[in-house]
């Protein structure tokens, strides 16, 4: 799993185990957001669910200050946790650049 999402190399074993075991429920993974994404406090999830029962990430909140940045478009949190975490990372880069 660390090969698929290299940021897992910098997360403790206990946190990684919690992320992987709760990966099907993105809301439970949010407590680890600041440990995975640099200068990110949390992600904001949509209330409406897709056909798989999963939310989408609508914005992220910076860990420093109170800056909020909207994803354009929303980021669907589908598939395995390491896949959708990489999708969120790619969306962050695309949104900023």
Buried (B, 14 or more C-beta within 10 A) or exposed (E): EEEEBEBBEEBEEEBBEBBBEBBBBBEEBBEBBBBBBEEBBBBBBBEEEEEEEBBBBBBBBEBEEEEEEEBEEBBBBBEBBBBBBBBBBEBBEEBEE
